[in-house]
Amino acid sequence: MPLTALSLLLLTGCVVPSPQPSESPTPSGFTQGETTTPPAPSPSSVPPPDGDGSDDGPGEDTPGRYAYRCTSLDSSPEVQLSSLAEVWAATNYTRMDSCEVTYQGPQPFQPTEREAEAIQVASRDVAAEDEVNVMLRVLGLCTRVSDEAGPDGFAGASRESLKAAADFCPDAPQGKIIAAWAEGTRVGDGSHRVGEGLQSGTYQVVKPGPSSGECEWSVRTDAGALTASGGSRDAAQGVRVEDGQNFTSDKCGIWGKM
């Protein structure tokens, strides 16, 4: 055998073939070449971010920070809700009478930034231990008030509390009504000093009372001289009042600025 051929034969016989990679079994449900990235967790399994509610939008509070026990105008049972958003979204909201609010958060009560602003507007000199009660009154105004002119309604609330509620929950279903009471462009029966508790302008009854047929109203000067008076017909058409006058209404209902 020629020397060259013998050398090639020896070299070929010494080459060791490299091992071939073994095939891994394809996972069930996948085709060859697909990755096996695990599915992302569903939103319900993702824990909510920590926070105290200070970044919430206007009128919203952290669910569970407060409890809202709302009663109905009909025979429906009262409901327990955990946030203003739940109260506003309730299917029976328009049939609610009012809601009692209680604080359920960590003790002692520490107001969020927005709550602290509302408390300052509602009561500038409130003691720290009374802050929670001030905030509960503001939240109560933000929920649902069926009897606006009642002692527990907008007519019975202080102008400061109404302003705080108007700022805290402008998007509430009754937000514009709260703002009108706060501004003095919506009032109930009683005596009102124009320019103080009532803005000057022309007013009409926007929500007649249960005895509106017996409505009586009058406008007097600061000295007590009668300048105008009337009943329900005039109340529906409009009554003009000016700063410095005293406006009195009895059994008419709720007046709104035209």
Summary of the structure (lengths in Angstrom):
residues: 258
radius of gyration: 35.5
end to end distance: 122.1
largest distance: 144.2
contacts: 677
relative contact order: 0.10
helix: 30%
strand: 22%
